[in-house]
Amino acid sequence: MMKLLMAATASLSLVPLAGCATMRDATPEQRASCERMEQTMGTNTTHDHNEMKGMGMNPMNLSHARCQQILAQ
């Protein structure tokens, strides 16, 4: 049980660093995907109850936020 708790704690400590990896330049494929997303559904992020509770953004809002970054470049 203690090993499981230690592993979970170590994994959670890396979560804040995950956002750092998203600041790299986009590939042409990623940019094209974001342009398609913008044309078909937009890149707005909706309100997110999990984020408001401090549980992080949901995957849809993460991808939309990343596309906002890519399209702003």
PQR file with spaces between the fields and no chain letter, atoms N, CA, C, O and H, PARSE charges and radii, in Angstrom:
ATOM       1  N    MET     1       0.828   -1.192    0.000 -0.4000 1.5000
ATOM       2  CA   MET     1       0.000    0.000    0.000 -0.0000 2.0000
ATOM       3  C    MET     1       0.871    1.254    0.000  0.5500 1.7000
ATOM       4  O    MET     1       0.575    2.222   -0.700 -0.5500 1.4000
ATOM       5  N    MET     2       1.939    1.233    0.783 -0.4000 1.5000
ATOM       6  CA   MET     2       2.819    2.399    0.865 -0.0000 2.0000
ATOM       7  C    MET     2       3.497    2.661   -0.481  0.5500 1.7000
ATOM       8  O    MET     2       3.655    3.814   -0.881 -0.5500 1.4000
ATOM       9  H    MET     2       2.180    0.447    1.352  0.4000 1.0000
ATOM      10  N    LYS     3       3.901    1.587   -1.186 -0.4000 1.5000
ATOM      11  CA   LYS     3       4.532    1.758   -2.498 -0.0000 2.0000
ATOM      12  C    LYS     3       3.553    2.387   -3.484  0.5500 1.7000
ATOM      13  O    LYS     3       3.933    3.239   -4.287 -0.5500 1.4000
ATOM      14  H    LYS     3       3.773    0.650   -0.861  0.4000 1.0000
ATOM      15  N    LEU     4       2.301    1.967   -3.420 -0.4000 1.5000
ATOM      16  CA   LEU     4       1.283    2.522   -4.303 -0.0000 2.0000
ATOM      17  C    LEU     4       1.083    4.007   -4.021  0.5500 1.7000
ATOM      18  O    LEU     4       0.972    4.810   -4.947 -0.5500 1.4000
ATOM      19  H    LEU     4       1.992    1.275   -2.767  0.4000 1.0000
ATOM      20  N    LEU     5       1.037    4.366   -2.757 -0.4000 1.5000
ATOM      21  CA   LEU     5       0.876    5.763   -2.372 -0.0000 2.0000
ATOM      22  C    LEU     5       2.066    6.599   -2.828  0.5500 1.7000
ATOM      23  O    LEU     5       1.893    7.720   -3.305 -0.5500 1.4000
ATOM      24  H    LEU     5       1.127    3.714   -2.004  0.4000 1.0000
ATOM      25  N    MET     6       3.268    6.060   -2.683 -0.4000 1.5000
ATOM      26  CA   MET     6       4.469    6.781   -3.108 -0.0000 2.0000
ATOM      27  C    MET     6       4.478    6.967   -4.625  0.5500 1.7000
ATOM      28  O    MET     6       4.850    8.032   -5.117 -0.5500 1.4000
ATOM      29  H    MET     6       3.409    5.149   -2.296  0.4000 1.0000
ATOM      30  N    ALA     7       4.075    5.945   -5.359 -0.4000 1.5000
ATOM      31  CA   ALA     7       4.044    6.034   -6.821 -0.0000 2.0000
ATOM      32  C    ALA     7       3.013    7.067   -7.277  0.5500 1.7000
ATOM      33  O    ALA     7       3.264    7.839   -8.202 -0.5500 1.4000
ATOM      34  H    ALA     7       3.773    5.080   -4.960  0.4000 1.0000
ATOM      35  N    ALA     8       1.863    7.073   -6.624 -0.4000 1.5000
ATOM      36  CA   ALA     8       0.825    8.043   -6.979 -0.0000 2.0000
ATOM      37  C    ALA     8       1.289    9.461   -6.681  0.5500 1.7000
ATOM      38  O    ALA     8       1.041   10.376   -7.466 -0.5500 1.4000
ATOM      39  H    ALA     8       1.660    6.446   -5.872  0.4000 1.0000
ATOM      40  N    THR     9       1.958    9.644   -5.560 -0.4000 1.5000
ATOM      41  CA   THR     9       2.460   10.964   -5.193 -0.0000 2.0000
ATOM      42  C    THR     9       3.512   11.433   -6.187  0.5500 1.7000
ATOM      43  O    THR     9       3.511   12.598   -6.586 -0.5500 1.4000
ATOM      44  H    THR     9       2.160    8.900   -4.923  0.4000 1.0000
ATOM      45  N    ALA    10       4.401   10.547   -6.588 -0.4000 1.5000
ATOM      46  CA   ALA    10       5.438   10.897   -7.561 -0.0000 2.0000
ATOM      47  C    ALA    10       4.812   11.258   -8.906  0.5500 1.7000
ATOM      48  O    ALA    10       5.254   12.200   -9.564 -0.5500 1.4000
ATOM      49  H    ALA    10       4.401    9.601   -6.264  0.4000 1.0000
ATOM      50  N    SER    11       3.794   10.518   -9.313 -0.4000 1.5000
ATOM      51  CA   SER    11       3.125   10.807  -10.582 -0.0000 2.0000
ATOM      52  C    SER    11       2.441   12.164  -10.547  0.5500 1.7000
ATOM      53  O    SER    11       2.513   12.926  -11.510 -0.5500 1.4000
ATOM      54  H    SER    11       3.435    9.753   -8.778  0.4000 1.0000
ATOM      55  N    LEU    12       1.783   12.462   -9.449 -0.4000 1.5000
ATOM      56  CA   LEU    12       1.075   13.739   -9.336 -0.0000 2.0000
ATOM      57  C    LEU    12       2.028   14.918   -9.287  0.5500 1.7000
ATOM      58  O    LEU    12       1.671   16.024   -9.694 -0.5500 1.4000
ATOM      59  H    LEU    12       1.725   11.843   -8.666  0.4000 1.0000
ATOM      60  N    SER    13       3.239   14.693   -8.791 -0.4000 1.5000
ATOM      61  CA   SER    13       4.184   15.804   -8.722 -0.0000 2.0000
ATOM      62  C    SER    13       4.661   16.224  -10.109  0.5500 1.7000
ATOM      63  O    SER    13       5.174   17.331  -10.271 -0.5500 1.4000
ATOM      64  H    SER    13       3.529   13.795   -8.460  0.4000 1.0000
ATOM      65  N    LEU    14       4.502   15.364  -11.106 -0.4000 1.5000
ATOM      66  CA   LEU    14       4.905   15.695  -12.473 -0.0000 2.0000
ATOM      67  C    LEU    14       3.813   16.410  -13.251  0.5500 1.7000
ATOM      68  O    LEU    14       4.082   16.983  -14.307 -0.5500 1.4000
ATOM      69  H    LEU    14       4.085   14.465  -10.974  0.4000 1.0000
ATOM      70  N    VAL    15       2.588   16.386  -12.749 -0.4000 1.5000
ATOM      71  CA   VAL    15       1.466   16.989  -13.466 -0.0000 2.0000
ATOM      72  C    VAL    15       1.690   18.468  -13.770  0.5500 1.7000
ATOM      73  O    VAL    15       1.423   18.881  -14.899 -0.5500 1.4000
ATOM      74  H    VAL    15       2.370   15.920  -11.892  0.4000 1.0000
ATOM      75  N    PRO    16       2.167   19.296  -12.828 -0.5600 1.5000
ATOM      76  CA   PRO    16       2.376   20.709  -13.181  0.2800 2.0000
ATOM      77  C    PRO    16       3.384   20.910  -14.310  0.5500 1.7000
ATOM      78  O    PRO    16       3.318   21.910  -15.026 -0.5500 1.4000
ATOM      79  N    LEU    17       4.301   19.985  -14.472 -0.4000 1.5000
ATOM      80  CA   LEU    17       5.298   20.101  -15.530 -0.0000 2.0000
ATOM      81  C    LEU    17       4.734   19.751  -16.897  0.5500 1.7000
ATOM      82  O    LEU    17       5.316   20.115  -17.919 -0.5500 1.4000
ATOM      83  H    LEU    17       4.354   19.173  -13.890  0.4000 1.0000
ATOM      84  N    ALA    18       3.615   19.053  -16.928 -0.4000 1.5000
ATOM      85  CA   ALA    18       3.036   18.644  -18.207 -0.0000 2.0000
ATOM      86  C    ALA    18       2.659   19.846  -19.055  0.5500 1.7000
ATOM      87  O    ALA    18       2.758   19.784  -20.281 -0.5500 1.4000
ATOM      88  H    ALA    18       3.142   18.758  -16.098  0.4000 1.0000
ATOM      89  N    GLY    19       2.235   20.919  -18.444 -0.4000 1.5000
ATOM      90  CA   GLY    19       1.880   22.116  -19.191 -0.0000 2.0000
ATOM      91  C    GLY    19       3.061   22.766  -19.871  0.5500 1.7000
ATOM      92  O    GLY    19       2.889   23.472  -20.864 -0.5500 1.4000
ATOM      93  H    GLY    19       2.155   20.968  -17.449  0.4000 1.0000
ATOM      94  N    CYS    20       4.262   22.543  -19.359 -0.4000 1.5000
ATOM      95  CA   CYS    20       5.458   23.140  -19.949 -0.0000 2.0000
ATOM      96  C    CYS    20       5.728   22.582  -21.342  0.5500 1.7000
ATOM      97  O    CYS    20       6.268   23.283  -22.198 -0.5500 1.4000
ATOM      98  H    CYS    20       4.402   21.970  -18.552  0.4000 1.0000
ATOM      99  N    ALA    21       5.362   21.350  -21.570 -0.4000 1.5000
ATOM     100  CA   ALA    21       5.656   20.702  -22.844 -0.0000 2.0000
ATOM     101  C    ALA    21       4.784   21.236  -23.970  0.5500 1.7000
ATOM     102  O    ALA    21       5.108   21.037  -25.141 -0.5500 1.4000
ATOM     103  H    ALA    21       4.924   20.781  -20.874  0.4000 1.0000
ATOM     104  N    THR    22       3.690   21.905  -23.646 -0.4000 1.5000
ATOM     105  CA   THR    22       2.779   22.357  -24.694 -0.0000 2.0000
ATOM     106  C    THR    22       3.212   23.666  -25.334  0.5500 1.7000
ATOM     107  O    THR    22       2.553   24.119  -26.269 -0.5500 1.4000
ATOM     108  H    THR    22       3.426   22.066  -22.695  0.4000 1.0000
ATOM     109  N    MET    23       4.273   24.286  -24.883 -0.4000 1.5000
ATOM     110  CA   MET    23       4.681   25.578  -25.411 -0.0000 2.0000
ATOM     111  C    MET    23       5.604   25.464  -26.627  0.5500 1.7000
ATOM     112  O    MET    23       6.063   26.485  -27.140 -0.5500 1.4000
ATOM     113  H    MET    23       4.809   23.918  -24.123  0.4000 1.0000
ATOM     114  N    ARG    24       5.881   24.268  -27.091 -0.4000 1.5000
ATOM     115  CA   ARG    24       6.757   24.101  -28.251 -0.0000 2.0000
ATOM     116  C    ARG    24       6.035   24.553  -29.519  0.5500 1.7000
ATOM     117  O    ARG    24       4.814   24.713  -29.527 -0.5500 1.4000
ATOM     118  H    ARG    24       5.508   23.439  -26.675  0.4000 1.0000
ATOM     119  N    ASP    25       6.796   24.754  -30.577 -0.4000 1.5000
ATOM     120  CA   ASP    25       6.198   25.142  -31.855 -0.0000 2.0000
ATOM     121  C    ASP    25       5.350   23.997  -32.399  0.5500 1.7000
ATOM     122  O    ASP    25       5.664   22.822  -32.205 -0.5500 1.4000
ATOM     123  H    ASP    25       7.788   24.624  -30.571  0.4000 1.0000
ATOM     124  N    ALA    26       4.296   24.357  -33.067 -0.4000 1.5000
ATOM     125  CA   ALA    26       3.386   23.361  -33.625 -0.0000 2.0000
ATOM     126  C    ALA    26       3.941   22.800  -34.923  0.5500 1.7000
ATOM     127  O    ALA    26       4.633   23.492  -35.670 -0.5500 1.4000
ATOM     128  H    ALA    26       4.042   25.311  -33.225  0.4000 1.0000
ATOM     129  N    THR    27       3.629   21.548  -35.179 -0.4000 1.5000
ATOM     130  CA   THR    27       3.970   20.943  -36.461 -0.0000 2.0000
ATOM     131  C    THR    27       2.948   21.428  -37.495  0.5500 1.7000
ATOM     132  O    THR    27       1.874   21.898  -37.120 -0.5500 1.4000
ATOM     133  H    THR    27       3.066   20.986  -34.573  0.4000 1.0000
ATOM     134  N    PRO    28       3.265   21.322  -38.775 -0.5600 1.5000
ATOM     135  CA   PRO    28       2.280   21.710  -39.801  0.2800 2.0000
ATOM     136  C    PRO    28       0.968   20.921  -39.680  0.5500 1.7000
ATOM     137  O    PRO    28      -0.109   21.451  -39.949 -0.5500 1.4000
ATOM     138  N    GLU    29       1.072   19.657  -39.275 -0.4000 1.5000
ATOM     139  CA   GLU    29      -0.132   18.834  -39.113 -0.0000 2.0000
ATOM     140  C    GLU    29      -0.995   19.353  -37.970  0.5500 1.7000
ATOM     141  O    GLU    29      -2.219   19.403  -38.087 -0.5500 1.4000
ATOM     142  H    GLU    29       1.948   19.226  -39.057  0.4000 1.0000
ATOM     143  N    GLN    30      -0.355   19.743  -36.857 -0.4000 1.5000
ATOM     144  CA   GLN    30      -1.110   20.278  -35.723 -0.0000 2.0000
ATOM     145  C    GLN    30      -1.791   21.587  -36.107  0.5500 1.7000
ATOM     146  O    GLN    30      -2.951   21.815  -35.763 -0.5500 1.4000
ATOM     147  H    GLN    30       0.640   19.703  -36.762  0.4000 1.0000
ATOM     148  N    ARG    31      -1.073   22.436  -36.816 -0.4000 1.5000
ATOM     149  CA   ARG    31      -1.654   23.721  -37.237 -0.0000 2.0000
ATOM     150  C    ARG    31      -2.850   23.490  -38.159  0.5500 1.7000
ATOM     151  O    ARG    31      -3.883   24.143  -38.012 -0.5500 1.4000
ATOM     152  H    ARG    31      -0.131   22.251  -37.095  0.4000 1.0000
ATOM     153  N    ALA    32      -2.713   22.567  -39.106 -0.4000 1.5000
ATOM     154  CA   ALA    32      -3.819   22.262  -40.023 -0.0000 2.0000
ATOM     155  C    ALA    32      -5.022   21.718  -39.254  0.5500 1.7000
ATOM     156  O    ALA    32      -6.164   22.070  -39.548 -0.5500 1.4000
ATOM     157  H    ALA    32      -1.873   22.037  -39.226  0.4000 1.0000
ATOM     158  N    SER    33      -4.762   20.868  -38.277 -0.4000 1.5000
ATOM     159  CA   SER    33      -5.839   20.322  -37.454 -0.0000 2.0000
ATOM     160  C    SER    33      -6.554   21.431  -36.687  0.5500 1.7000
ATOM     161  O    SER    33      -7.782   21.436  -36.593 -0.5500 1.4000
ATOM     162  H    SER    33      -3.834   20.582  -38.038  0.4000 1.0000
ATOM     163  N    CYS    34      -5.788   22.363  -36.145 -0.4000 1.5000
ATOM     164  CA   CYS    34      -6.382   23.480  -35.405 -0.0000 2.0000
ATOM     165  C    CYS    34      -7.179   24.394  -36.326  0.5500 1.7000
ATOM     166  O    CYS    34      -8.228   24.908  -35.937 -0.5500 1.4000
ATOM     167  H    CYS    34      -4.791   22.358  -36.221  0.4000 1.0000
ATOM     168  N    GLU    35      -6.692   24.597  -37.533 -0.4000 1.5000
ATOM     169  CA   GLU    35      -7.437   25.420  -38.492 -0.0000 2.0000
ATOM     170  C    GLU    35      -8.763   24.763  -38.854  0.5500 1.7000
ATOM     171  O    GLU    35      -9.780   25.443  -38.987 -0.5500 1.4000
ATOM     172  H    GLU    35      -5.840   24.179  -37.849  0.4000 1.0000
ATOM     173  N    ARG    36      -8.755   23.423  -39.016 -0.4000 1.5000
ATOM     174  CA   ARG    36     -10.005   22.699  -39.286 -0.0000 2.0000
ATOM     175  C    ARG    36     -10.957   22.822  -38.097  0.5500 1.7000
ATOM     176  O    ARG    36     -12.156   23.039  -38.269 -0.5500 1.4000
ATOM     177  H    ARG    36      -7.929   22.870  -38.908  0.4000 1.0000
ATOM     178  N    MET    37     -10.406   22.682  -36.885 -0.4000 1.5000
ATOM     179  CA   MET    37     -11.233   22.791  -35.682 -0.0000 2.0000
ATOM     180  C    MET    37     -11.860   24.178  -35.596  0.5500 1.7000
ATOM     181  O    MET    37     -13.043   24.313  -35.284 -0.5500 1.4000
ATOM     182  H    MET    37      -9.431   22.506  -36.745  0.4000 1.0000
ATOM     183  N    GLU    38     -11.067   25.199  -35.872 -0.4000 1.5000
ATOM     184  CA   GLU    38     -11.561   26.571  -35.794 -0.0000 2.0000
ATOM     185  C    GLU    38     -12.704   26.796  -36.791  0.5500 1.7000
ATOM     186  O    GLU    38     -13.677   27.483  -36.481 -0.5500 1.4000
ATOM     187  H    GLU    38     -10.106   25.090  -36.125  0.4000 1.0000
ATOM     188  N    GLN    39     -12.579   26.213  -37.986 -0.4000 1.5000
ATOM     189  CA   GLN    39     -13.607   26.384  -39.015 -0.0000 2.0000
ATOM     190  C    GLN    39     -14.885   25.620  -38.682  0.5500 1.7000
ATOM     191  O    GLN    39     -15.985   26.100  -38.955 -0.5500 1.4000
ATOM     192  H    GLN    39     -11.788   25.654  -38.237  0.4000 1.0000
ATOM     193  N    THR    40     -14.744   24.435  -38.094 -0.4000 1.5000
ATOM     194  CA   THR    40     -15.918   23.599  -37.869 -0.0000 2.0000
ATOM     195  C    THR    40     -16.618   23.860  -36.545  0.5500 1.7000
ATOM     196  O    THR    40     -17.848   23.863  -36.493 -0.5500 1.4000
ATOM     197  H    THR    40     -13.850   24.045  -37.873  0.4000 1.0000
ATOM     198  N    MET    41     -15.865   24.079  -35.477 -0.4000 1.5000
ATOM     199  CA   MET    41     -16.519   24.243  -34.175 -0.0000 2.0000
ATOM     200  C    MET    41     -16.010   25.417  -33.367  0.5500 1.7000
ATOM     201  O    MET    41     -16.583   25.735  -32.325 -0.5500 1.4000
ATOM     202  H    MET    41     -14.866   24.076  -35.519  0.4000 1.0000
ATOM     203  N    GLY    42     -14.968   26.060  -33.809 -0.4000 1.5000
ATOM     204  CA   GLY    42     -14.399   27.162  -33.041 -0.0000 2.0000
ATOM     205  C    GLY    42     -13.399   26.644  -32.015  0.5500 1.7000
ATOM     206  O    GLY    42     -13.280   25.438  -31.798 -0.5500 1.4000
ATOM     207  H    GLY    42     -14.503   25.802  -34.655  0.4000 1.0000
ATOM     208  N    THR    43     -12.696   27.560  -31.399 -0.4000 1.5000
ATOM     209  CA   THR    43     -11.683   27.157  -30.415 -0.0000 2.0000
ATOM     210  C    THR    43     -11.992   27.696  -29.024  0.5500 1.7000
ATOM     211  O    THR    43     -11.113   27.732  -28.163 -0.5500 1.4000
ATOM     212  H    THR    43     -12.793   28.539  -31.575  0.4000 1.0000
ATOM     213  N    ASN    44     -13.237   28.117  -28.797 -0.4000 1.5000
ATOM     214  CA   ASN    44     -13.601   28.596  -27.465 -0.0000 2.0000
ATOM     215  C    ASN    44     -13.568   27.456  -26.460  0.5500 1.7000
ATOM     216  O    ASN    44     -13.866   26.309  -26.790 -0.5500 1.4000
ATOM     217  H    ASN    44     -13.951   28.088  -29.496  0.4000 1.0000
ATOM     218  N    THR    45     -13.201   27.790  -25.227 -0.4000 1.5000
ATOM     219  CA   THR    45     -13.247   26.805  -24.153 -0.0000 2.0000
ATOM     220  C    THR    45     -14.505   27.065  -23.342  0.5500 1.7000
ATOM     221  O    THR    45     -14.844   28.212  -23.050 -0.5500 1.4000
ATOM     222  H    THR    45     -12.959   28.723  -24.959  0.4000 1.0000
ATOM     223  N    THR    46     -15.183   26.005  -22.986 -0.4000 1.5000
ATOM     224  CA   THR    46     -16.408   26.132  -22.196 -0.0000 2.0000
ATOM     225  C    THR    46     -16.063   26.170  -20.715  0.5500 1.7000
ATOM     226  O    THR    46     -14.938   25.859  -20.324 -0.5500 1.4000
ATOM     227  H    THR    46     -14.907   25.073  -23.223  0.4000 1.0000
ATOM     228  N    HIS    47     -17.034   26.551  -19.895 -0.4000 1.5000
ATOM     229  CA   HIS    47     -16.761   26.515  -18.458 -0.0000 2.0000
ATOM     230  C    HIS    47     -16.575   25.058  -18.046  0.5500 1.7000
ATOM     231  O    HIS    47     -17.173   24.158  -18.636 -0.5500 1.4000
ATOM     232  H    HIS    47     -17.948   26.803  -20.213  0.4000 1.0000
ATOM     233  N    ASP    48     -15.766   24.840  -17.056 -0.4000 1.5000
ATOM     234  CA   ASP    48     -15.360   23.490  -16.679 -0.0000 2.0000
ATOM     235  C    ASP    48     -15.446   23.356  -15.160  0.5500 1.7000
ATOM     236  O    ASP    48     -14.663   23.959  -14.426 -0.5500 1.4000
ATOM     237  H    ASP    48     -15.281   25.571  -16.577  0.4000 1.0000
ATOM     238  N    HIS    49     -16.401   22.565  -14.705 -0.4000 1.5000
ATOM     239  CA   HIS    49     -16.591   22.407  -13.260 -0.0000 2.0000
ATOM     240  C    HIS    49     -15.386   21.759  -12.593  0.5500 1.7000
ATOM     241  O    HIS    49     -15.054   22.110  -11.461 -0.5500 1.4000
ATOM     242  H    HIS    49     -17.038   22.075  -15.300  0.4000 1.0000
ATOM     243  N    ASN    50     -14.727   20.826  -13.262 -0.4000 1.5000
ATOM     244  CA   ASN    50     -13.534   20.208  -12.674 -0.0000 2.0000
ATOM     245  C    ASN    50     -12.435   21.237  -12.473  0.5500 1.7000
ATOM     246  O    ASN    50     -11.756   21.227  -11.446 -0.5500 1.4000
ATOM     247  H    ASN    50     -14.996   20.541  -14.182  0.4000 1.0000
ATOM     248  N    GLU    51     -12.251   22.125  -13.441 -0.4000 1.5000
ATOM     249  CA   GLU    51     -11.224   23.156  -13.311 -0.0000 2.0000
ATOM     250  C    GLU    51     -11.566   24.096  -12.159  0.5500 1.7000
ATOM     251  O    GLU    51     -10.687   24.507  -11.402 -0.5500 1.4000
ATOM     252  H    GLU    51     -12.803   22.133  -14.276  0.4000 1.0000
ATOM     253  N    MET    52     -12.845   24.433  -12.033 -0.4000 1.5000
ATOM     254  CA   MET    52     -13.259   25.312  -10.940 -0.0000 2.0000
ATOM     255  C    MET    52     -13.004   24.664   -9.581  0.5500 1.7000
ATOM     256  O    MET    52     -12.783   25.364   -8.593 -0.5500 1.4000
ATOM     257  H    MET    52     -13.559   24.099  -12.648  0.4000 1.0000
ATOM     258  N    LYS    53     -13.034   23.335   -9.526 -0.4000 1.5000
ATOM     259  CA   LYS    53     -12.781   22.610   -8.280 -0.0000 2.0000
ATOM     260  C    LYS    53     -11.298   22.339   -8.077  0.5500 1.7000
ATOM     261  O    LYS    53     -10.923   21.669   -7.114 -0.5500 1.4000
ATOM     262  H    LYS    53     -13.214   22.766  -10.328  0.4000 1.0000
ATOM     263  N    GLY    54     -10.447   22.846   -8.963 -0.4000 1.5000
ATOM     264  CA   GLY    54      -9.009   22.636   -8.834 -0.0000 2.0000
ATOM     265  C    GLY    54      -8.539   21.285   -9.322  0.5500 1.7000
ATOM     266  O    GLY    54      -7.455   20.837   -8.947 -0.5500 1.4000
ATOM     267  H    GLY    54     -10.751   23.390   -9.744  0.4000 1.0000
ATOM     268  N    MET    55      -9.330   20.626  -10.149 -0.4000 1.5000
ATOM     269  CA   MET    55      -8.987   19.284  -10.627 -0.0000 2.0000
ATOM     270  C    MET    55      -8.360   19.306  -12.017  0.5500 1.7000
ATOM     271  O    MET    55      -8.133   18.245  -12.599 -0.5500 1.4000
ATOM     272  H    MET    55     -10.210   20.990  -10.454  0.4000 1.0000
ATOM     273  N    GLY    56      -8.077   20.475  -12.556 -0.4000 1.5000
ATOM     274  CA   GLY    56      -7.464   20.564  -13.879 -0.0000 2.0000
ATOM     275  C    GLY    56      -8.503   20.687  -14.971  0.5500 1.7000
ATOM     276  O    GLY    56      -9.696   20.472  -14.756 -0.5500 1.4000
ATOM     277  H    GLY    56      -8.261   21.336  -12.083  0.4000 1.0000
ATOM     278  N    MET    57      -8.015   21.041  -16.155 -0.4000 1.5000
ATOM     279  CA   MET    57      -8.902   21.222  -17.309 -0.0000 2.0000
ATOM     280  C    MET    57      -9.276   19.879  -17.915  0.5500 1.7000
ATOM     281  O    MET    57      -8.524   18.909  -17.822 -0.5500 1.4000
ATOM     282  H    MET    57      -7.046   21.215  -16.330  0.4000 1.0000
ATOM     283  N    ASN    58     -10.462   19.834  -18.544 -0.4000 1.5000
ATOM     284  CA   ASN    58     -10.852   18.602  -19.223 -0.0000 2.0000
ATOM     285  C    ASN    58     -10.123   18.520  -20.566  0.5500 1.7000
ATOM     286  O    ASN    58      -9.645   19.539  -21.065 -0.5500 1.4000
ATOM     287  H    ASN    58     -11.073   20.622  -18.619  0.4000 1.0000
ATOM     288  N    PRO    59     -10.032   17.336  -21.155 -0.5600 1.5000
ATOM     289  CA   PRO    59      -9.259   17.159  -22.393  0.2800 2.0000
ATOM     290  C    PRO    59      -9.716   18.052  -23.547  0.5500 1.7000
ATOM     291  O    PRO    59      -8.886   18.528  -24.321 -0.5500 1.4000
ATOM     292  N    MET    60     -11.017   18.284  -23.673 -0.4000 1.5000
ATOM     293  CA   MET    60     -11.495   19.141  -24.758 -0.0000 2.0000
ATOM     294  C    MET    60     -10.975   20.562  -24.582  0.5500 1.7000
ATOM     295  O    MET    60     -10.492   21.169  -25.537 -0.5500 1.4000
ATOM     296  H    MET    60     -11.692   17.897  -23.044  0.4000 1.0000
ATOM     297  N    ASN    61     -11.069   21.088  -23.381 -0.4000 1.5000
ATOM     298  CA   ASN    61     -10.594   22.449  -23.153 -0.0000 2.0000
ATOM     299  C    ASN    61      -9.082   22.540  -23.309  0.5500 1.7000
ATOM     300  O    ASN    61      -8.571   23.570  -23.751 -0.5500 1.4000
ATOM     301  H    ASN    61     -11.461   20.595  -22.605  0.4000 1.0000
ATOM     302  N    LEU    62      -8.357   21.479  -22.954 -0.4000 1.5000
ATOM     303  CA   LEU    62      -6.905   21.474  -23.161 -0.0000 2.0000
ATOM     304  C    LEU    62      -6.571   21.568  -24.645  0.5500 1.7000
ATOM     305  O    LEU    62      -5.698   22.341  -25.041 -0.5500 1.4000
ATOM     306  H    LEU    62      -8.772   20.643  -22.595  0.4000 1.0000
ATOM     307  N    SER    63      -7.266   20.779  -25.467 -0.4000 1.5000
ATOM     308  CA   SER    63      -6.964   20.803  -26.902 -0.0000 2.0000
ATOM     309  C    SER    63      -7.371   22.138  -27.520  0.5500 1.7000
ATOM     310  O    SER    63      -6.680   22.642  -28.406 -0.5500 1.4000
ATOM     311  H    SER    63      -7.974   20.151  -25.145  0.4000 1.0000
ATOM     312  N    HIS    64      -8.475   22.711  -27.068 -0.4000 1.5000
ATOM     313  CA   HIS    64      -8.889   24.012  -27.595 -0.0000 2.0000
ATOM     314  C    HIS    64      -7.912   25.104  -27.167  0.5500 1.7000
ATOM     315  O    HIS    64      -7.587   25.987  -27.960 -0.5500 1.4000
ATOM     316  H    HIS    64      -9.036   22.301  -26.348  0.4000 1.0000
ATOM     317  N    ALA    65      -7.443   25.051  -25.923 -0.4000 1.5000
ATOM     318  CA   ALA    65      -6.472   26.043  -25.448 -0.0000 2.0000
ATOM     319  C    ALA    65      -5.168   25.922  -26.228  0.5500 1.7000
ATOM     320  O    ALA    65      -4.553   26.932  -26.571 -0.5500 1.4000
ATOM     321  H    ALA    65      -7.707   24.334  -25.279  0.4000 1.0000
ATOM     322  N    ARG    66      -4.745   24.692  -26.510 -0.4000 1.5000
ATOM     323  CA   ARG    66      -3.522   24.488  -27.292 -0.0000 2.0000
ATOM     324  C    ARG    66      -3.703   25.042  -28.704  0.5500 1.7000
ATOM     325  O    ARG    66      -2.787   25.660  -29.247 -0.5500 1.4000
ATOM     326  H    ARG    66      -5.245   23.872  -26.231  0.4000 1.0000
ATOM     327  N    CYS    67      -4.861   24.829  -29.296 -0.4000 1.5000
ATOM     328  CA   CYS    67      -5.104   25.375  -30.636 -0.0000 2.0000
ATOM     329  C    CYS    67      -5.116   26.898  -30.613  0.5500 1.7000
ATOM     330  O    CYS    67      -4.658   27.531  -31.564 -0.5500 1.4000
ATOM     331  H    CYS    67      -5.605   24.327  -28.855  0.4000 1.0000
ATOM     332  N    GLN    68      -5.624   27.488  -29.558 -0.4000 1.5000
ATOM     333  CA   GLN    68      -5.579   28.946  -29.447 -0.0000 2.0000
ATOM     334  C    GLN    68      -4.129   29.424  -29.455  0.5500 1.7000
ATOM     335  O    GLN    68      -3.806   30.427  -30.090 -0.5500 1.4000
ATOM     336  H    GLN    68      -5.996   26.974  -28.785  0.4000 1.0000
ATOM     337  N    GLN    69      -3.251   28.700  -28.743 -0.4000 1.5000
ATOM     338  CA   GLN    69      -1.819   29.046  -28.723 -0.0000 2.0000
ATOM     339  C    GLN    69      -1.211   28.902  -30.116  0.5500 1.7000
ATOM     340  O    GLN    69      -0.484   29.782  -30.576 -0.5500 1.4000
ATOM     341  H    GLN    69      -3.513   27.885  -28.227  0.4000 1.0000
ATOM     342  N    ILE    70      -1.511   27.797  -30.779 -0.4000 1.5000
ATOM     343  CA   ILE    70      -0.938   27.519  -32.102 -0.0000 2.0000
ATOM     344  C    ILE    70      -1.379   28.572  -33.109  0.5500 1.7000
ATOM     345  O    ILE    70      -0.558   29.082  -33.871 -0.5500 1.4000
ATOM     346  H    ILE    70      -2.102   27.082  -30.406  0.4000 1.0000
ATOM     347  N    LEU    71      -2.655   28.898  -33.118 -0.4000 1.5000
ATOM     348  CA   LEU    71      -3.172   29.851  -34.097 -0.0000 2.0000
ATOM     349  C    LEU    71      -2.708   31.275  -33.813  0.5500 1.7000
ATOM     350  O    LEU    71      -2.722   32.117  -34.710 -0.5500 1.4000
ATOM     351  H    LEU    71      -3.322   28.483  -32.499  0.4000 1.0000
ATOM     352  N    ALA    72      -2.302   31.551  -32.595 -0.4000 1.5000
ATOM     353  CA   ALA    72      -1.796   32.883  -32.248 -0.0000 2.0000
ATOM     354  C    ALA    72      -0.344   33.072  -32.684  0.5500 1.7000
ATOM     355  O    ALA    72       0.143   34.202  -32.724 -0.5500 1.4000
ATOM     356  H    ALA    72      -2.290   30.867  -31.866  0.4000 1.0000
ATOM     357  N    GLN    73       0.348   31.991  -33.008 -0.4000 1.5000
ATOM     358  CA   GLN    73       1.765   32.076  -33.403 -0.0000 2.0000
ATOM     359  C    GLN    73       1.919   32.681  -34.776  0.5500 1.7000
ATOM     360  O    GLN    73       3.040   32.827  -35.264 -0.5500 1.4000
ATOM     361  H    GLN    73      -0.047   31.073  -32.975  0.4000 1.0000
